[in-house]
Amino acid sequence: MVNLAAMHFHTNVLEHLIQWDNAEIPVWKILVEMLSSDNVAQKESSVRCLEVLSTSGSENWQFILNAGGIPALVKTLDIDDNRLQTVAASALCNISEKEPIRFALSAANAGPILIKLLSSPIDDIQSRCAIILSDLACVQDNQNTIAAQNGIAPLVRLLDSDIEDVLVNAVNAVRVMCTDNKNNQLSMVENGVIEPLVEFLTVNSNILQAASSAAIAELVESNEENQNAVLDEEADKPIVQLINCHEKTVQVKAARALEALSRDNQRVQKAFLKLDAPAALQKLLKNWNTYIKEQGALALWALAGNTQPQQKYIAERIGFSQLLDMIMAKSEKLQFVGGLATISICRENFDNQNKICDEEGIMPLIRLLRNQSTSERVLEAVIKVLGALCIGVAHRNNKKTQRKIAEEGGIQLIVMQLKNVSSEEIQVEVASTLASVLLANSENQAILNDPEIDFNYSIILKLLKSKESSIRLGAGQALAIFAFNNTSQQFAIREAGGISYSVFKHFVEDEDYNVFETCRAAFQMVVLARVITDRDQVSLTAEGVTILVNVLNSPIDNAVILAASYMASLAHTRAGIPDAMVTSGAIDLLMPKLNSQDAQVRCACAVALGYLTFNKTAARYLLVSCRNTPGLYEKITKNIDKDAKISPEFQDDFKRACLVGLPALSLEINGGPPAIPPKREGKRPQTTMSLPNHCRSAIFRKSAARVASAPAMGRSQTYRYPFSGGQSVPLEKNPLTLGENATKRATSPRASPAMSHVSAKSKSTIAWSSKK
């Protein structure tokens, strides 16, 4: 009966028999036996019935699998008959999405047969085999197996087809082959897959555009070489255009491609920023669909890169209100990206911190902190946001945000997290945030000292013994913030057990640690010098300051930024530290950095110099440098952060020096006239004053005729002196010409007759000048 129904293609009869489920009529087993028969007619009838039955019931794929139909269908594919191959490929294509079917295909060694059929002249066979091959690549190690069986080249050649279905299925197979497989990514590029994929982004087919975008995303994921290669093919413009289109599926796939291309690749990020891609992605954030919002947020944050200015720029493009909406959303991805963006926009910026506070942004953060279902990475991001809201430039505190966090019960929640969280990474972040909320805030410190909170530094001190260097450094950083300019907290840490120098020794002495770890350890050594029990405070401080100053010589810009930032913080702590910086040559190293091409380097060094101006020694040294180097003062004031500080006295001194115009040496250094004129070459021209007396008498006699015509000016006559305000002053009253000798001459018997008429008042004036 089953044979007869199959031969006449009566699939409705077969379906009835399957539903009857009679053990004496095993429909599936009979159909598979017919498929394995040598009779071509039976093969064709069986495979046609299996094709229809594979989709007529949701569980039929399992019956085919249990009856051994997968190996039989694979063998049918290997028969050199286009009709049988087409129908068998269709039957397998209908059920290959099921994972057990994929494993069965792998066990039947279907890979080589499918790869061979990719070169079939029949478009349907090509299309269906591409689908089966992509499903097969999803399990076990079949990605590498297919690549080893030379399956990549024929797959890429399918991209030259003119049939849309073939192209879409081939592109999907390329995507699956490249997923999390760097070797296949490189092999695809070597076989020329980029050019057709980029071309498909511009075709008039939404399905093909979406598939190509998804394939590009997997092709370049975590592969900088492929990212640059795709950018070289000018894929950036069509991707941005697709994000601006009205088809939601295409928008999402294009945004995913942008995310993969931009991740950790500054060159690609700049290309998309130049095309104003954030404007297109912002539209996705305003969509009602959560999935679309998530992809838009992830793509935007991929454009933010790893630099603080770029992250801040993207966060500002998102906007404060949108950031708060993301934090309050139910989506974990939106919460995470919103937290990271909020950190970047608030870091060391009092204005933005206050805006978040004014927009009631602290309440949802506290709510996420209190929620038990908050994911670990979102919890970590929220904790970092709360810490960033409280600290500005050079470890200055923001009392407004600190007070708001305390009012919302944040201190109690943070301490609770510190005690209960299991992850050391999060525990370190919680400790740092708690220290930031308490920084230079006596009211919040009083809350922490409440016996009901039961806080003790021993929790953080235990983290200093962790096996992970990052945990030890993080715990040290938290303690440094607690102790920053706070002797009472330093005493409490010391009472809790103090810190051993061995915690920092490896970071500052071993070469295995990078410059950033060394820099952080040096800063902590200086701040915690009074807490470290087995080293002298003075020598420890000097060692830490010297390390930070030496880091300024590093060719790594981020290391210079970190060292300069720490120096700015230390410059307004204990007395003597700024002097140590000056002695170590910090100013001479910071000043040239003001010419750096990196704006962050210039800003960090300007901030450090600004805080050093509050030290008299540093201010004098820097003032001389500014007067001798035109433009240096302007560079400092131009690059210094608006939240940083610079001594008003230093500014007044420099402005006063500019008005006076001294020193002239600065002109000489910069190409002006010398302060001391050079000696004249040759002999000085002779005058009557430089001649001997007898020569002068002779010359006078020769010019007597001319002199006779000019009456001599008497002593009582007046003369206009430059220091008299332009008024005529009697000669004898001018203190610049009349001194003790003049007084003697005026009163001597040999005085000139012209002095005989000098009045008593004039004589008293002469006597006054003599005393003066």
C-alpha positions, 0 to 999 in steps of 0.5 A: 500500500505504501509503495503504491501510494508513493509511486502514484505520489499520493502523499495524502494517503501517506499522511493518513497512514502516518497518523494511523501509526500502525506498527505493521505499516512502517511508512517512513521505513518503507520510504527510506528503503525505496530511496535506497533501492536500485530502481530509479523510479522508486528512488524518484517517487520516494524522494518526492514524497519525502520532500512533501512530507518533510514540511507537512508535519512539525515532527516529521523531520524526527521520523525521517531521522529515526528511519535513517533517511539522512544518509539515504538522502545524502547518497541520493545527492551523489547520484549524477541525476539533476532531478534527483539531486534537486529534489533530495537537496530540497528535502534536506534543506527543509529539515537541515535547520534542526540541530540533530539533522545537522549532526546526522549530515556531518556523520554522513560526510555530506560536506564534500558532496555539497561542496561539489554541487555548489558548482552545479549548472542548476541554480536550485541545486546551488541555492539549496546546497548553500543553505545545507552547507551553512546549516552544516557549518553551525555544528561541531568543527565543520567550519574548519572541516569545510574550509579544509575540503576547499569549500570556500572558493566555490562558495565565493564563486557563487556570488557571481550568480545573477539569481537573487536566491542563489546570492542570498543563500551564498552570502548567508553561507559566507556569514556562517563560515566566518562567524568566530573563525579568523582563519576563514575570515582571512581565507574569504578575503583572499578569495575576493569576497569583499568586492561583491559583498560591498557591491550588494549593499547598493543593489535594489534588494532589501533581502540581499542588502540585509544579508550582505550587511550581516556577512560583512559584520561577521567577516570583520568581527575582531579582525583589524586587517579585514576591517581596513580592507572593507573600508578600502573598498569604500563600504562606509558610505553605503552602510550609512545610507542603509542605516538612513533607509526606511526598511527596519531589517536593513537598518539593523543589519547595517548598524550591526556592520558598522558596529563590527567595522568600528570596534577597536579600529580608530581609522574606521571610526574616523571615517564613519564620524566624518560621514556623521554616522551618529546622526543616523544611529540616533534615529534608531535610538528613538524607535519603539522597538527595543531590538532596534534601539539596542543595535543603535546603542551598540553601534554608537558606542562602537564609534566611541572608541577607546579614547576619552574625548571621542567617548565624551563626544558620542555621549554628548551626541546621545544627549542627557535625556536619552542617556537617562532613558537608556539607564531606566530602560528594561533592556540590559544592553541599553542599561549597559551602554547608557552607563558607559556613556554616562561615565564618559560624559561625567568624568572630571566635569563638574558641569555635566555631573551637576546636569545629571543631578539636576535631571534626576539621574541619580535616582534610577542609578540607585534603583538599579543598585538596589535591584536584585536582578541587575546583571553583573556588568550593568551593576559594575557600570552603575557603580562606576557612574556613581563614582564618576559623578563625585570626582572632578579634576585632580581629585576635587570633590563635587559636594552637590552630587555627593549630597544627592547620593547620600540623600537617596541612601546610596552610602548604605547600599554601596556598603552593602554591596561591598560586603555581599558582592562575590566578584573581586572586580566589582568589590574593588569598584564598589570600594573606589566609588564609596571612597569617591562619595566620601572624598573631602565630605565630612557629612558623608564621612559621618554617615559612614561612621554610623555604627549601624552601617558597620563599615571597616577597612579590613574588607578592602585591606584583604583585597590587597592580598589578591593574586590578581595584580589588577585587584591589588592595584584597584584596592590600593586606589580605593584606599588612596582616595579614602586617605586623600587629604584626610588624616583621620581616614589615614589613621583609621586605615593604619588602625585597621592594620596598615599596609605593607610596602610589599604591596607596591614593591613589585609594581615599582621595581619589577619590569614585568609590569607596564608603565600604567601599573607602575604609575598607579602604584607610585601615586598610591605610595605617595598618598598612603605614605603615612599608612605604610608601616615598614617604610619611612614616609619621606623616602617613600614620598620621594621615590613615588614622586620621582617615578611619576616625574620619570614617567613623563619621559615615556613615549606613550601619551596615555602614560604621560596623561596619567602621570601628569594627572596624578601629579596635579592631584598630589600638588595640592596634598602635603607640603613638600611634595610640590618642591620634590616635583620641582627638584625632580625636574617636573616643570622642565618635563611638563612644559615641552608637553604643551606642544604635543599633538594630543590635546589630552596630553596638553590639558593634563600637563597644563593642569599639573603646571596650574596646581604647581603655581600655588607653590612659591618655588615652582611659581617663581621657576615657571614665571621665569620660564614664561617670561623667557619663552613667549607664548608659554603662558598662553599655552598653559591658560589655553589648555588648562581644564576649566575645572582646574585651578591656577594661582591668581598670584602667579597670574598677577605676577605675569601680567605685571611683568608684561606691563613692565616689559622685563626682562630684556634677556627674553628679547635676546633669547628670542632674536631681539636686541641684546640686553647689554650692547656689544663693545664698539669696534675700533677707537672711540671718537675723540671729544674735548673731554677726552683730550689733555688739558693743553690740547683743550686750551688750544682748541678753545682758543681756536673757537674763541671767536664763535664762543664769544657770540654766545653768552654763558649761562649763569648758575642762576639761570633755568634749564628744562630737565626731563624729570621736572614735568616739563617746567623750568627749574633753577639750576641750583634747585636741581638735586641731580646736579647739586650735591656736596661738591656743588655746595662747597663751590657755591660758598667758597671765596673763589666762587664765580661772580655769577653766584653772588646773587644767590638768595638765602632761599636758594642756599637753603635748597642747596644745603637740603640737596647736600643733606639728601 
